[in-house]
């Protein structure tokens, strides 16, 4: 049966489930689908209808190179059916993702909107720099570094005056970029205020305050990214689970007699969390003497691979933030899981 991912399609599917369960004398119905950017609406509909539902992490489902080159909806469905059969009949573990409660999902929206706005602003500023390079313009040294008021005024002059040497098309494009930058900066200010207001609610006030007070380089915004992306911190048992969930552990590539061969980090989990941790880690390396010592010690082992040291600081910071925030959550009782959750794996 193939249905559309819309309300009438879902209703039709659930009607089919009820009919088949009734025809089989109330047999157990288990449903599974791959996690995606569509959220958890389908999960809510299926569970509200009284059926068992699993959301599977695509990154944790084993696929051969052949299957990756010939990916179809039918093959994906067959693969998930095989996983469910192995889970029900043999007790194999499913690669479930954690399902956040409705409050966490809603809180994520405003924090992620702030992250996305910041990414868009960075992208537009990069476009401005690329436009200047393409047209042979360099930033005057007297304007210093960064997007200062003088630098913005210089860009505005380039976009307005023909005698500055920029062609008509380039001037129009630059003016468009500058308007976008102004609009995005205004929007970011609104979202920053919204995130700050959310941080002062009963659910986040205690853990945010603890994180900001405990760690240099971790402001309220970074703390909110951590808390909303991680959700219920009590579902993690140790530092290894934290590192694996955030994709900050090395991949393994062992074969035959070759053992303990490690590759790049897995990059599983939230890229937003890794981005926030990276920014906080660099700030801590500059401002915290203890973190600088740890960073230098790792760099000394292999000066050509400084990224390894940065990732180590990120993972170290994530684990420390988990301990502090979990203690604050338990002390304040500010996070109560509203829905049962599977094991702490996934996106």
Beta strands, then each sheet from edge to edge (+ up, - down):
strand 1: 30-34
strand 2: 52-56
strand 3: 250-252
strand 4: 262-265
sheet 1: 1+ 2+
sheet 2: 3+ 4-
end
